[in-house]
C-alpha cells in the first residue's frame, strides 16, 4: 500500500459518524466558515463536506510525494543530453622553448648578458689592480690615509655590485616583457587549433602521465605559432 493510500485510510472518517466540529480559540465550536456557534459573526458559504476536504488533502500529499521522482527524472534527462568531451594535449613548456620568437628572445638576452659580463670583468680587473696598489702603499701611508683609501676602495666595490644587480633586473624585465608576447600568442594559437579540431578540453602535457599520440597537438600548434609570431623585438630598459 502506498503512502498516500495509508494516509487516506487513516484520514477517512468512520461511516455514519459526523466529523467533529472544529473549535475556535476558547473551545467554542465552529458551525460555519467565519461563524462561531452561538455567536453573531458574519455568515459566509457553508463549510465543505468532510470527505471532499479529506480528498483534497490526500491529493496534496500525493503531489508532494511525486516531487522527488520528477526531480530525478529531470536530472536523468539532463545527464543524457551531456556529450563526452573531446580531449587534446599540448606541451606548453616545449612551445616556450622551441618557438622561433622565444629562441630569438633568449639569443638577444644572452648577447646582452655577454656584454654586461665583459664590462663587469674589466671593472673587477681594475679593482684587483687597485687593491694591490693599496696594499703596496700601506706602509708609506699614515693610518688615517690608508683608512680613507680603503673606504674609497670599498665604495667602488659596492658601486659595481649595485650596477651588476641593476643590469640583471633590466635583463629580467626585458625577458619577461618579451615572453609575455609569446605567451599570449601561444594561448591564442592553442585555442585556434583546438577549435579547428573540435577539442573541448585541452590539457597541459605535464598534467598527464600517459597520453595517446593522436591526442597530441603540440607540433601543429608550434607550426602555427611560428607562422603567427616569427620573432619578437627585445627592448632593454635604461
C-alpha positions in Angstrom: 0.0 0.0 0.0 1.4 3.4 -1.0 2.0 6.2 1.5 -0.9 8.2 0.0 -3.3 5.2 0.3 -2.3 4.6 4.0 -2.8 8.3 4.7 -6.3 8.0 3.1 -7.2 5.0 5.2 -6.2 6.9 8.4 -7.8 10.1 7.4 -11.2 8.7 6.1 -14.0 9.4 8.7 -15.9 6.5 10.2 -19.1 5.7 8.2 -22.1 7.3 9.8 -20.2 9.4 12.2 -20.2 13.2 11.8 -16.8 14.8 11.8 -16.1 16.8 15.0 -16.8 20.4 14.6 -13.6 22.4 14.7 -13.2 24.9 17.5 -12.1 28.4 17.7 -9.7 29.6 20.5 -11.6 29.2 23.8 -13.3 26.0 22.9 -16.3 27.4 21.1 -17.0 25.1 18.1 -17.3 26.4 14.6 -20.6 25.9 12.7 -19.9 27.8 9.5 -16.8 29.3 8.0 -16.2 32.6 9.8 -19.1 32.0 12.3 -18.8 30.6 15.8 -21.5 28.5 17.3 -23.8 30.7 19.2 -22.0 33.9 18.0 -23.1 36.6 15.8 -20.2 36.6 13.4 -20.6 37.2 9.7 -22.2 34.3 7.8 -20.3 33.0 4.7 -20.6 30.0 2.4 -21.3 26.7 4.2 -18.2 24.7 5.1 -17.1 22.0 2.6 -18.2 18.4 3.2 -15.7 16.5 5.3 -15.0 13.8 2.6 -14.2 16.4 0.0 -11.8 18.2 2.3 -10.0 14.9 3.1 -9.8 14.1 -0.6 -8.2 17.4 -1.3 -5.6 16.9 1.4 -4.8 13.4 0.1 -4.2 14.8 -3.4 -1.8 17.4 -1.9 0.2 14.6 -0.1 0.4 12.6 -3.4 1.7 15.6 -5.3 4.4 16.2 -2.6 5.5 12.6 -2.8 5.8 12.8 -6.6 8.2 15.8 -6.5 11.4 13.8 -5.8 10.5 11.5 -8.6 10.1 14.4 -11.1 13.4 15.9 -9.9 15.3 12.6 -10.5 13.7 12.3 -13.9 14.7 15.8 -15.0 18.3 15.2 -13.7 18.5 12.0 -15.7 17.3 13.7 -18.8 19.9 16.4 -18.3 22.7 13.9 -17.9 21.6 12.1 -21.1 22.0 15.3 -23.0 25.7 15.8 -22.0 28.2 15.0 -24.7 31.5 13.3 -24.0 34.5 15.7 -24.1 37.0 15.8 -26.9 40.4 16.0 -25.3 43.7 17.4 -26.7 47.1 17.6 -25.1 49.7 20.3 -25.6 53.2 20.7 -24.2 53.2 24.4 -23.2 56.8 24.4 -21.8 58.1 22.9 -25.0 56.3 25.7 -27.0 58.0 28.3 -24.8 61.4 26.8 -25.5 61.1 25.8 -29.2 59.1 28.7 -30.6 61.1 30.8 -33.1 60.2 34.0 -31.2 61.2 32.5 -27.9 64.6 31.5 -29.3 65.2 35.0 -30.7 64.4 36.5 -27.3 66.8 34.1 -25.5 69.5 34.9 -28.0 69.1 38.6 -27.6 69.2 38.3 -23.8 72.2 36.1 -23.9 74.1 38.5 -26.2 73.3 41.5 -23.9 74.4 39.4 -20.8 77.7 38.7 -22.5 78.3 42.4 -23.0 77.5 43.0 -19.3 79.8 40.2 -18.3 82.8 41.6 -20.2 82.2 45.0 -18.7 82.0 43.7 -15.2 85.1 41.6 -15.8 87.0 44.8 -16.8 85.9 46.6 -13.7 86.8 43.6 -11.5 90.3 43.6 -13.0 90.8 47.3 -12.3 89.6 46.7 -8.7 92.2 43.9 -8.2 94.9 46.2 -9.5 93.7 49.0 -7.2 93.7 46.6 -4.3 97.3 45.6 -5.0 98.4 49.2 -5.2 96.6 50.0 -2.0 98.3 47.1 -0.2 101.7 48.2 -1.5 101.3 51.8 -0.3 100.1 50.8 3.1 103.5 51.1 4.7 104.1 54.6 3.2 100.7 56.0 4.4 99.5 57.1 7.7 96.7 55.0 9.3 94.3 57.8 8.5 95.3 58.0 4.9 95.1 54.2 4.5 91.7 54.1 6.1 90.4 56.7 3.7 91.8 54.9 0.7 90.3 51.6 1.9 86.9 53.2 2.3 87.1 54.6 -1.2 88.0 51.2 -2.5 85.1 49.5 -0.7 82.7 52.2 -2.1 83.9 51.3 -5.6 83.2 47.6 -4.9 79.7 48.4 -3.6 79.0 50.6 -6.7 80.0 47.8 -9.0 77.8 45.3 -7.1 74.8 47.7 -7.4 75.4 48.1 -11.1 75.6 44.4 -11.6 72.2 43.9 -9.8 70.6 46.8 -11.8 71.7 45.3 -15.1 70.4 41.9 -14.0 67.0 43.4 -13.2 66.9 45.2 -16.6 67.6 41.9 -18.4 64.9 40.1 -16.4 62.4 42.8 -17.2 63.2 42.7 -20.9 62.9 38.9 -20.9 59.6 38.8 -19.1 58.0 41.6 -21.2 59.1 39.9 -24.4 58.0 36.4 -23.3 54.6 37.9 -22.3 54.0 38.5 -26.0 55.0 34.9 -26.8 52.7 33.6 -24.0 49.7 35.5 -25.3 50.3 34.2 -28.8 50.7 30.6 -27.6 47.4 30.7 -25.8 45.6 32.1 -28.9 47.2 29.5 -31.2 46.2 26.7 -28.9 42.6 28.0 -28.8 42.5 28.2 -32.6 43.9 24.7 -33.1 41.6 23.3 -30.5 38.5 24.9 -32.2 39.7 23.7 -35.6 40.0 20.1 -34.3 36.8 20.2 -32.3 38.5 19.7 -29.0 36.5 20.8 -25.9 39.2 20.1 -23.3 42.9 20.9 -23.7 45.4 19.6 -21.1 48.9 20.6 -20.4 51.3 17.8 -21.1 52.8 18.0 -17.6 49.4 17.3 -16.1 49.1 13.8 -17.6 51.3 10.7 -17.2 50.4 8.7 -20.3 48.7 10.1 -23.4 47.7 8.6 -26.7 49.8 10.1 -29.5 46.8 11.0 -31.5 45.7 13.5 -28.8 49.0 15.5 -29.0 48.6 18.8 -30.8 52.0 20.3 -29.8 53.7 20.0 -33.2 50.7 21.5 -35.0 50.5 24.4 -32.5 54.2 25.1 -32.8 53.9 25.3 -36.6 51.0 27.7 -36.4 52.8 29.7 -33.7 55.9 30.2 -35.8 53.7 31.5 -38.6 51.9 33.9 -36.4 54.8 35.2 -34.4 58.2 34.6 -36.1 60.1 37.0 -33.9 59.8 39.5 -31.0 61.8 42.7 -30.6 63.6 42.8 -27.3 64.0 46.2 -25.6 66.4 46.6 -22.8 65.2 49.3 -20.4 67.6 52.1 -19.4 
